[in-house]
Amino acid sequence: MPPWLIHLKSAQRKEPRNGSSRWVQLATIATDNTPRVRTVVFRGWSEFYEMEIFTDKRSQKYQELNLNNKVEICWLFSKAKCQFRLRGKSRFDVSKDNARYWDQLTEYSKSMWNWPCPGEKYINNKNNDDSDLKIDVMSKNFSLLKIEFDYVDQLILTKPTHHRKRWIRKEEWIEERINP
Ligand SMILES: Cc1cc2nc3c(=O)[nH]c(=O)nc-3n(C[C@H](O)[C@H](O)[C@H](O)COP(=O)(O)O)c2cc1C
């Protein structure tokens, strides 16, 4: 396990066990070279400690990440007064992990991948909405994003002074304390 993950899990344990403790901010670089950021749900860690996120292949971020797979995640743990910023490279997983995760989704969640195309102009037309479809097979729009990190920055708002550390992945992870 990478050394920073012990600290992240420790902060995570202090959070209430509701959905919002799994909301993270995912930043990408858009095709015009300007930044984009949005909230996504943290779904777990792969066996190689990649962060797992579900998304829609029709979304902007999918296109962005296919051109530039570098990302930053910002994750705030409010109880621990602790922020993690994690940088790394993403990839879209095409293994059977996709189907395993798809099967675990509720019917309602599955239906979202058949909603009209995200980001396009809204058309008030029932025929435009396939969310009522019974989904036995995985939607072609479902996508599992995995992020491998190589730089992690942790800031804790301790008193009287804040505490900040970073981990950089070389051959091994190197940890150093830095000024807040
Ligand atoms: C609380 C919350 C959780 C979200 N979770 C996800 C998610 O897990 N995956 C996702 O693709 N979008 C998620 N979204 C929607 C994104 O924030 C975003 O609006 C959408 O993915 C389109 O982004 P894009 O146009 O940059 O691709 C979530 C939004 C909110 C408010």
Ligand as a Chemical Component Dictionary entry (heavy atoms), coordinates in Angstrom:
data_LIG
# 
_chem_comp.id                   LIG 
_chem_comp.type                 NON-POLYMER 
_chem_comp.pdbx_formal_charge   0 
_chem_comp.three_letter_code    LIG 
# 
loop_
_chem_comp_atom.comp_id 
_chem_comp_atom.atom_id 
_chem_comp_atom.alt_atom_id 
_chem_comp_atom.type_symbol 
_chem_comp_atom.charge 
_chem_comp_atom.model_Cartn_x 
_chem_comp_atom.model_Cartn_y 
_chem_comp_atom.model_Cartn_z 
_chem_comp_atom.pdbx_ordinal 
LIG C1  C1  C 0 -22.499 14.844 -6.004  1  
LIG C2  C2  C 0 -22.159 14.583 -7.449  2  
LIG C3  C3  C 0 -21.620 13.375 -7.815  3  
LIG C4  C4  C 0 -21.311 13.119 -9.155  4  
LIG N1  N1  N 0 -20.732 11.929 -9.505  5  
LIG C5  C5  C 0 -20.356 11.713 -10.774 6  
LIG C6  C6  C 0 -19.648 10.525 -11.130 7  
LIG O1  O1  O 0 -19.367 9.647  -10.295 8  
LIG N2  N2  N 0 -19.283 10.361 -12.420 9  
LIG C7  C7  C 0 -19.552 11.317 -13.373 10 
LIG O2  O2  O 0 -19.177 11.103 -14.530 11 
LIG N3  N3  N 0 -20.220 12.447 -13.065 12 
LIG C8  C8  C 0 -20.606 12.672 -11.794 13 
LIG N4  N4  N 0 -21.278 13.841 -11.457 14 
LIG C9  C9  C 0 -21.581 14.808 -12.533 15 
LIG C10 C10 C 0 -20.325 15.638 -12.849 16 
LIG O3  O3  O 0 -20.030 16.538 -11.806 17 
LIG C11 C11 C 0 -20.468 16.381 -14.180 18 
LIG O4  O4  O 0 -21.524 17.296 -14.116 19 
LIG C12 C12 C 0 -20.688 15.421 -15.341 20 
LIG O5  O5  O 0 -19.908 14.260 -15.205 21 
LIG C13 C13 C 0 -20.339 16.101 -16.678 22 
LIG O6  O6  O 0 -18.997 16.527 -16.600 23 
LIG P1  P1  P 0 -18.106 16.768 -17.896 24 
LIG O7  O7  O 0 -18.967 17.509 -18.877 25 
LIG O8  O8  O 0 -16.966 17.588 -17.413 26 
LIG O9  O9  O 0 -17.676 15.433 -18.407 27 
LIG C14 C14 C 0 -21.574 14.098 -10.138 28 
LIG C15 C15 C 0 -22.125 15.325 -9.753  29 
LIG C16 C16 C 0 -22.411 15.549 -8.433  30 
LIG C17 C17 C 0 -23.007 16.906 -8.052  31 
# 
loop_
_chem_comp_bond.comp_id 
_chem_comp_bond.atom_id_1 
_chem_comp_bond.atom_id_2 
_chem_comp_bond.value_order 
_chem_comp_bond.pdbx_ordinal 
LIG C1  C2  SING 1  
LIG C2  C3  SING 2  
LIG C2  C16 DOUB 3  
LIG C3  C4  DOUB 4  
LIG C4  N1  SING 5  
LIG C4  C14 SING 6  
LIG N1  C5  DOUB 7  
LIG C5  C6  SING 8  
LIG C5  C8  SING 9  
LIG C6  O1  DOUB 10 
LIG C6  N2  SING 11 
LIG N2  C7  SING 12 
LIG C7  O2  DOUB 13 
LIG C7  N3  SING 14 
LIG N3  C8  DOUB 15 
LIG C8  N4  SING 16 
LIG N4  C9  SING 17 
LIG N4  C14 SING 18 
LIG C9  C10 SING 19 
LIG C10 O3  SING 20 
LIG C10 C11 SING 21 
LIG C11 O4  SING 22 
LIG C11 C12 SING 23 
LIG C12 O5  SING 24 
LIG C12 C13 SING 25 
LIG C13 O6  SING 26 
LIG O6  P1  SING 27 
LIG P1  O7  DOUB 28 
LIG P1  O8  SING 29 
LIG P1  O9  SING 30 
LIG C14 C15 DOUB 31 
LIG C15 C16 SING 32 
LIG C16 C17 SING 33 
# 
